[in-house]
């Protein structure tokens, strides 16, 4: 079993490992701005601070043979599914150690062994692709499922509606997870969308739907499990709306000054890390000392990851010419 | 040896789809009205009956949705063929082809292939008006990761369809709608690889490169002109067959490209540029292009017939260029238009 599959197995089996992965994502994301300022990252990045419970909760429920399409806000999901921090940060830094050898960048993370399709930088772009993966499972009669994760903004693009309709009429084993973090790029959802509960849109497609508390990993696991079980048993697609909040701005350049006063602070009271800690302390799995150690160990781990990625070579010029077409094979 | 059978262009497409589906259980077809109705141009006749509703599917009018579904299905081991009824309808699905399908291998560090085929009917001549008559190969030709083919007769339709389905990467097939009813002999054992042009007529005076319905037009033009012209059916726009084209131009010293596409931004410019920069000292005259004017496809039968390069006009330009050694004017320049 590869090291990355082992990382996946850990979050599938153990609640403390899930908590540690959430801390890993938090620590990882908090390093990004500093690396940007230091010139180690170029272009743009989209952080998922505050959305760790959804990423890890999802990864804990799915099998590695299930397929996930996700978005440019994908560092957390990639880490949760089991990609190594080196594979993710290396890609963000454009180094050969990255999961795409440095030619993809922050917005394009993938690992098919873990079921992660290349994340898409186009709003809604991964949704029909996930439906197609589900179509393949249906035709080949496996019980794997496909999951499309997308933001609240994607519910206003054509791909969302076309894909939900197609998945519904074909009864595809696909789960649509809307990560409603309240903001589509720089605009609050109420400025762009006439309804608050986005999952209601599934009614138009006669598709089961519900919302869940995306700040609570337990709620994520319960809701995703329900939808996954339906899809695996031939019951078709589900639209889930996870209510989350984006603690950072849309992207690197965005200070998120458009937020109403007090909104961030209100959501931070329900920080998914805090919610998980409280639950694990209550169950006796963690205490204050263990939590402090996990956090300080993770800081050290991520510092090492940064050093490893800094030391990784730049891609060769030849790598620019690779992987455009599949090596020739004529006939079958 | 396979058998040689006379059939219509559209039947060659049906045969190729059926033969691929028999040979490979992962091949499937979906699109608007392709199953129950057997295709708006009858290019899927009998397929639902033979292969059933799991593999032959009608879709909603959702080109982005079902083109994207083909991307996902292809990644996960199927070989989907999707039909875009009119090439213009690809506009709403272009993201999935150009930005998803064509980038998947690159963005997966070579782990993924996307063996999907997008078929679209193209071209003018049937009075469908300007939103249903364009060829638009130039929309997709500048996309690394995507292959683009265009058959000009029933044999090419059969062989290129099979080659496209067997190809491990996304392939766009442009089917000239005006050719669907044309008859031709099809040898089912004949392989036409993607990226290989077809020399349809040997000659020494001029090399003519054409695509799709312009191949027939060019053939008639050559007969009318009485000149000794080498006719090449390009067949694949991307990656185009530099070797066959440049070898021919080296021999004849003259190149004319006949395109059913607007003058500006055409694939023929690429061919003229390559021949000019690589064979400059061996040329006997300036390579040039015969195209449509830079206007939308007109509806009126009189106008549409004139809009597209005609055999008479191609014959005139071939003859003039050989006689005068200069590049002939387009018909609209001669008419004082534009």
Interface residues (C-beta under 8 A of the other chain):
Chain A: X67 X69 X99 X100 X101 X103 X104 X108 X110 X112 X117 X118 X120 X122 X125 X126 X127 X128 X129 X130 X131 X132 X133 X134 X135 X136 X137 X138 X139 X140 X146 X158 X159 X162 X163 X165 X166 X169 X170 X322 X323 X324 X325 X326 X329 X330 X331 X332
Chain B: X23 X24 X26 X28 X54 X55 X57 X59 X60 X62 X64 X65 X66 X67 X68 X69 X70 X71 X72 X73 X74 X75 X76 X77 X78 X80 X92 X95 X96 X99 X100 X103 X104 X105 X106 X107 X108 X109 X110 X111 X112 X113 X144 X145 X147 X166 X168 X169 X191 X193
